Amino acid sequence: MLIDFVLNISITITGIYLFHRLQYLEDRRFIDSDIFQALLMTTLSVLLLMVPIHMYDMVFSLYFIPLLILVKYSVPYLIIVSVLVVFMFHHMIFNFDWQLYLIFFILYILIMMILPFLKFQKLKELTAASIIFTSLYVISIHIFVQPLSVFQMIVFILASTLVMFVAMMMYEDINMILRLLKRYEEEEYKDFLTQLGNVKALDNTVVELLEESDTLSMLLIDIDNFSLINDEHSHASGDAMIRQMAHLLNNHAPTGGMLFRSSGEEFSMVIPDLSFDRTVRLAEAIRNSVERANFHINDTDTVHLTVSIGVGYQVVVPHTKGRLLKEADDMVHAAKKQGQNRVMFNPL
């Protein structure tokens, strides 16, 4: 019995780890999906069916543990499909009477109804659900299917509780690691303050759009005299201005256009396949919108800001990237030199 029990824990831990590890190599986004959770837990349930625990004249399987976990991590229709698949394998392997399936299904529906009302941490919540389910399960088996001794019931409950506890610890640890990895990867290409793409994301986007577009427009949008906001108020107020500016500029981004935070007070907007005239009009509309807007320092005080905008526009040819960035950068510096709060561009 001890070897069977250890095998059940080993299969659970190894299955959770390998499933996540292999899928992480293939498509990291798929890990967060409901269907991934259903596939993982269905596979684990079938594997646990293959290694039942033998105790004297009783043979029982902890296949239901992954199905209980699935209640918290997937959607009802996938849960039902998983249960049906496991039942099919369960019948093929054990050939139990229909009463056992009916007992399981009734108790499973009960747990699905109870779980939303258990407001614990997921580890404690599902461990408690496992205790409740297993207790009712062995009592029902004792009454309707096969008489069990008190000792057998206790061992069954303890075994399922321990496997659930270990499985959830492993599952939560892996999910936490994956969240940290995802955050690390996102932060490499994302500005933390505004949640816009950063310079790396800008460079990658420009390269991609140069391969897909006939023309490419770039607006470099620099907040005028931004250092005065930090000096006269606070860096927290400056951060608030940056977030509000990001929101305003993002509202002006046309379909297909993308906004990035290039540096402290500079933003970049990249728009594929937009005519030169419309690019200049967009830049002027942004400048006017910023000039008219009220930016909140706190709940009561507001300030007015202006921006200088440099326009870069290129018909896509080899080596366009460097030329586009340089032209937009030259134009924003020219706007600064000529008094700020203006749009500068090289006429075609």
C-alpha positions, 0 to 999 in steps of 0.5 A: 500500500505504501508503494502505491501511495508514493507512486500516486504522489510521484505521478501527480507531481511529475505530471504537473511539472512535465505538462507545464514544462513541455507546454511552456516550451511550445506556447506559453500563452496556452498555459493560462487557457481553460483547455490546458487545465482540462487536458492536464487534469484529465491526463493526471486522472487517467494516470492515477487510475493506472496506479490504484492503491491496494489495501487488504481486500480493497482497491481504490484510486485517487483519480478524482483529485485532479478532477476536484482541482479542475473545478477551480481552474476551468469552465463547466463544459470542459469539466464535464468533458473531462469527467466523461473521458475519465469515466470511460477509462475508469470503466475500461480499467475497473469495470465498476458498477454504475452506482459508483459513477452515480455517487461520484457524479452527484458528489462532484456536482455538490462540490462544484456548488460548494466551492464558490462559497469557500473563501480560503486560499486555493490550497486550503480551499481545495484541501477542505473540498477534498476532505468533504468529498472523500468523506461523503464518497467513502460513506456512500460507497459503504452504504450503497456499494461495498461495506468498508471498515472505519480503518479503511475509510480513515486511510482513504480520507487521509491518502486523498487529503495528502495527495491533494495537499501535495498536488496543490502545493506543486501546482501553485508553486509552478503557477507562481514561477510562471507568473514571475517569468511572464512578468519578467519577460513583459517588463523587458518590453514594457514600461512599468509606469504606463504599461506601454511598450518601451524602447525595445518594444518600439524597435521590434515593432518598427522592424516588423512594420517595415516588413509589412507596410508600404509607408511608416509614420513616426511621431516623437512626442516630448512633453515641454518643460517636464522637469518643472513639474517634478521640481515644483510639485513632486516626482509622484505628481510627475508620474501622475502626469506621465500616466495621464499623458499616456492615456490621452495619447493612446486615445489618439492612436489610429487603427493600426497605430501603436504608442510607446514610452521612449524615455522619461517624458518622451512618447513614440507613436508608430503608424503604418500605411498612413498618408503624410498629410494625415500624419501631420494632421494627427500630430497637430490634433495631438498637440492641440488636444494636449494644450487644451487638456487639464492634467490633475496633480491631485484631487483639486489642482490641475496644470496645463502641459504642451508637447513638441512633436517631431514627425518622421515619414518614410516610404519603406525601402532598405535601411528605412528604420535608421532614417525614420528614427533620425528624421523624427528625432531631428524634427522634435529637437527642431520643435524644441529650438523653435519655441516648443508646443509645435509640430515639425516635419520635413516637407515631402 
